Amino acid sequence: MNIFQKIFESIKGKQNETYEQIQELGTYRSYFGSFGFDIYASDDVRTCIRALSEHTSKANPRCSDDRIERILQYRPNRFMNGKDFLAKTRNILEVKNTAFIFINRDNKGKAFEFYPVPYQTFEAVECKGRLYIQFQFNSGVFNNLVVPWEDLAVLRKDYIWSDIAGESNKPLLGTLDVIETMDQGLQNAVKSTANLRGILKSTKGMIKPEDLKAQKDQFVKDYMNISNAGGIASLDATQEFKEIALKPTTASAEEQKEYRERVYRYFGVNEKIIKSEYSESEYDAFYESRIEPFLVALSLELTYKIFTAREIVYDNTIFYESNRLQFASAKTKISMVQLVDRGLMTPNEYRAIFNLPAYEGGDEFVLRLDTAKTGDTTNGTEDEEGEKDV
C-alpha cells in the first residue's frame, strides 16, 4: 500500500459505494475545477501568497484537549510540523479559494491526524442522504478519493454562490496575462536590440542575384553570430552597410508597477509587507485584515469538526493565536512592564515578548502593593501595627 493511501485507510470502505452528483440551491454546479492556468506559476502571485503563509504559519494552537494541542503544534500528520501545516493550508486556500483538511480518526472516532488535501479538482456527491467530497489528483495514487463531509475541515474565500466552495480566481487572470505580456515584450526588446541589424549594399553596378545572396550570407555568417564577440565587421570598397536602429516599445515602469500593485491589492498585501519594511501600526492592520480572519475561520472549523456538540458546550474548543507583540517597537514593549505589576501579565509572558527564556516561578501573577482594592486597608493596618510593636 502506498504511504499516501495509508493516510486515508480509515475511509477505504467509502470508495466502493455508489454516489450521485448533488445540485445546490445557489448554483447549478457541484463539480469544481481550476480555472485557466496555474496562478501559482506567477512570481507576483507567489510573492503575495508567501507573505500570507509565512505570517500565518507563526500562529500557535490552543486547545482544552492537551493531546489535540500537541498534535496540531508539533506533528499534525506524518509529513508536516505545525508551521508547515498552516503554511500549506494557507497556500491551498489562496490558490484554490477552497481548502480541505482531512481529519483522520481512530477506531474510537478520536482525531489523531490532520492532512491538507492537495487536490486538483473535486465534486460534491451524496450517498444515502449523506454529503461526500470526491477528489481528483494529478498523481496516479488515486483516481477518485471520496471523503465524508464530517471528516473535512473546509475553509473558503469569496464564498457566495456555492454552498460547498469559494469562487475561482478568474478575475485575476486578466491582470496576470497583461503582466506576462509586458515581461515578454521586455525580453523581446532586449533580444532585438542586442543583435546587429541593417542593409548590406553592394556598390557594383550589376550583380547576379545568387552573388548578392552569397555576399549577404557570408556577412551574416562572419559578423552576425555569437562567435563575433568583438562586435566589429570589415568591408571592402564594393560593399556598404547601413545599420537599422530598432526602438521597440515596452511598458513604462509606472505601468508595470500599477499592474503588480493590482495583484498585491487582490491578495491584500503591499510592498512593505512583502519586503518586511512595515511599521508597528502597518503590521497591526495587515494582521487584523489578512491573518486574523483566517485563524478565526480555522479555529471555528476545527472545533466543530473535532468535538461533539456536547463537548463544545463544556468549553472544548480550538483556537489559534499569534504573538503580534513580537513585531512591536522596543518602546512599546518596554512600556508594557506596567501590565506585569498590575497582574495583567505574568513575568514569563513579558519575557517571551523579548524572546527571553522563562524562569521558575515566573508564571505567577504579581501585584504592586499600591494597587489594592478600594477600602482594603489590610496591608496598611498590618504595617502600622508592626510599627507600633516595634
N, C-alpha and C positions, 0 to 999 in steps of 0.2 A: 504493500500500500504506500502510495506517495505521501511524503511528510505533510503536504498541504491537505491531502484528503483526510488525514488523521484529525485535523482541526475540526472538520465537520462530521466526524464519525458518529457523534451523538444524534445526528438527524438523518443518518443514512437511510432509514426506513421511509422517510418522506419522499425519496426520489422516485419511488415506484408507483405513486398514486396518479390518478388522472385529474388534471387541473383544467379549469376553464378560465378564459380571459374575462376580467371584470370590466364593467362600464361605469365610469364615475358620473356623478351628477354635474360637476363643474367642467368636465371636458369629455370628449369622445375617445380619448386615447388612454390606454393603460400600459402601452409599450413606450419606454423612454430610452432614447439613444443619444449619442453625442452629435451635436450639430456642427457641420463643417469640419475644418481641420483642427488639430490639437492646439489649443491656445497656449498650452504649457511649453510649446516649442518656441514661443516668442520670448526673447530675453527681457523685454519690458514687463511682460506678464509674470515671468518667473521672478524677477526682481521684487515686484509688488507682493507676490504670494510668499516669497521667502521672508520678507519683513513680517508679515502677518503670522506665519507659522512659527518663526523663531521667538517672537514675543509671546505667543500663545503657549508655547511649549514650556515656558518657565513657571506656569501655574502649578500649584500643589493640591492634590486631592485631600479632602477631609470627609471622614465618614464615621458614623456612630459604630459601625462594624469594623473593628481593627483589621480583620482578615481582608475585607474588601479594600480598605485603605492601603494596606501593604501591597496588594496585587496591583492596584492602579498606580501606585507610586514607583514600584521597583520593576515589576515584570508583568504587564497586562497580558502578554502572550509570549510564546517561546522565541519570537523574533525581535521583540522590542522592549525597551525600557519605558518608563513613564513619559520621558521627554519625547522620544521617537513616536510614541503612541499619539500624543497630542499633535505633534507636527504633521504626521501623516494624515490624521483625521481632518485637520485644517486644510491641508493641501488638496485632498479629495473634494472637500466641500467647495473650495474656491474654484476648482477646475470644472467639477461636475454640477455644482449647485445642489447636490443631494449626496449626503454621506451616510453610509450604513456601517454600524458596528455590530458584528455578530457576538452575541453573548453565549458562550459555551457553558453548559451546565452539566453537573454530575448526575448520577442516577437518583439522587435525592432532590434534584431540582435546584441545587445551590450553584450560583455562578462562580466560576473559577478562572475564566479566560475571556479576554476582550480583544477582538480582532477587527480592525478597519478593513472592509471588503473592497479590494481593488478591481471592481467590476468594469466591464466595457459598456454593456447595456443591461437593462433589467425590465421585467414585466410584472405587473401586479396580476396575480391569479387567485382563484379560490377553489376550495375543495371541502365539501360537507359543511358549508357555512362559515369556514374559517379563511382568513386572508393570509396569503403567502406572497413572497417575492421570489421570482425566478431570475437568477443572474446568468449572464453570459460573459465569458472571459476571452482574452486574446490567446492564452496558452491552451495546450491540449489536455490540461489536468481535468477540467470539467467541460463538458458540452453545455450542460444545464445544471444549475445548482438551485434547489428550491429550499427556502428557509422560512419558517413560520414568522409572522409579523411580531409575535410576542418575544422572539429571541433576537430582535433587531432594535438597536437604538438608532433613531433616524434624526438627522439634522438637515435643515433645508434653508436655502436662500431664495429670495424673490418668490416667495410662496404665495401664489394667488389662484391659478386656475385649477390645478390638480390637487386632490386631497392627499396624494401619495408623495409627490415630488415637487421640487422647486423648478422654476423655468430655466431655460438654457441661457448660455452666454452669447446668443445670437446678436444682440445689439452691439457687442464689442467687435465683431468680425470685420465690419466696415472700417473701423479705425485701424485695426491691425493690418488690413490689406493696404491701406494708404501708407502706413509706416514701412511695410515691406517694399512697396513700390519706390518710396523715397530712398531706402537703403540700396536697392538695386540700381536706381538711377545714379547714385553717388559712385557705386562701384564701376558702372559702365563709363562714367565720366573720367574716372581716374585711368581706366584701361585705355580709353580712346585718346587721351592727351599724352599718354606715355609712349605712343608709337609715332614714328616719322611718317607723315602723310604729305603727298604733293603730286605735282605733274612733272614727268620727265620729258623734256623737249629735245628733239634732235635738230641740229642746225643744217643738216644736209638737205639739199633741195628735194630730191626724190629718194624714197627709201621703201623697199618692199615691206608689206605688212608682216611677213614672217620675221624679217630682220628687226623690225620695230618691236615686235613681241619678244624676240630673243634679247634685245637690249634691256627691255623692262624687266624680264625675268632674271637676267643676270644682276641687275641693280638691286632688285629685291633680295636675291639670294645673298649678295655680298654685304649689304648695308642695312637691311630692314629685318634682321633677325636677332635673336637674343645673344648670339655669339659676338656681335659687334658691340662690345662693351664700351669702346671708346666714344661711340656716337659720332664718328667722323666719316664722311664719304668723299671720294675724289672723282672728278670728272675730267674728260679731255675737252678740247676745243669744239668738238662736234656735238656736245651734249649740254643741256641746261636744265637745272632742277628748280622748280618753284614750289615752295612749301605752302601747304594749305593749313592755316591756323584754325583749329576747331575750338569753339566756345560752347560746350554743352551746358544746357540749363538744368540746374538742380534746385531742390527745395532749399530755401533760406534757413539759417539757424533758428530764426524765430518760428517758422512754420514747423520745423522738426520738433522744437520744444513744445509747441502747442499740442501737437498730436500725442506726444509722450505724456504730457500732463493730463490729457483726456483718459489715458489708461490709468494713471495714478488716481484720478478722481473716481473712476469706475470701481476701483478696489478700496477707495477711502484712505489712501496714503498720500504722502507728499515727499518731496526730495529730502527734506530734513530728516524724516523718519527713515528713509532708505539709507541715507548716509550717516545716520546716528549723530546728527548735529542739532537735535531738538533741545529745547529748554524744558524746565520742570513743568511749566504750565502747558506747553505743547504736548508733552508726553501724557499728561493727565487727560487732555482732550482726546488724544489718539486711543488711550486705554479705554476710556468710557464709551467711545463710539465704535471701536472696532474689535477690542479684545474682550471686554466685559460681556457684551451680548452673546458672544459665542460660548463663554464659560457658563453663563446662566442657562442657555439652552441645553448644553451638555449635562449640566448638573441635574436639571429637571428630568431630562430624558432617561438618564441612567438610574435616577432614583425610582422612577415609575416602572422601569423595566426590570429592575433587580429585586425590589422589595414588594411585598404584597400590600394591599390597601390597609390591612390591619397593622402591619409593621410600620407603615408611614404614619399612621395615627399616633403611634408611640415614638415619634420623632426619629425614625430610622431614615436618614437622608444622606445624600452625597452632594457635596458642593466643592467647586474649585475656587481657589483664591490665589492671588498673585501679589507679591510684596512690592507694591508700587513705590514704597519709600526708598527702595534701593536706588531709584533714579532722582530722588530729591536732592536739592543742593545741600552743601555742608552746613550752611546757615540754618536751613530748615531742620536738618537732623539734630543739630546741637540744641535748638530751641525746644525740641520735643522732650528734653530731660525733665521738663515740668510735669509731663504725663506720668513719669515714674514715681515721683514723690507725692503725687496726688492719687495714687492707687489705680490709675487707668491702664498702666502698662507695667509688666514685670521687668526687672533689670535685664534678664536674659533676652526678652523680646526687644529691648532697646539696643542691646549689644549686637543682635542679629542684623539690625539696620546698618551697622558699620562692618558687617562680616567678621565679627569677633566671636570666638567660641563661648559657649555657655559655661557657667561655673556652678558648683554645687550650692544650693540654697537660693539661686537666682530666679527660680520660678515662683517665689513667694512675693506677694504684693507688699509694698512698703508704704507708709503714710506719715507725712510730717505731723508733728505734734500740734502745730498751729492750725490744722485742718479738721479739728474735732467737730462733731455735730453741735448745732446751736443749743445752748442750755446744758451741754455736757461739761461739767466742771470737775470731773473725777480727777483728771491729771493735775489740774491746778490745786485742788484740795489736798491731794497726796503730797504735792511739793511743799505746800505751806505747812502741813502737819510735820513733814520731815524737818523743815527748818526750825519749827518750834521745839521738836525733840532734841535737836542739836543744841 
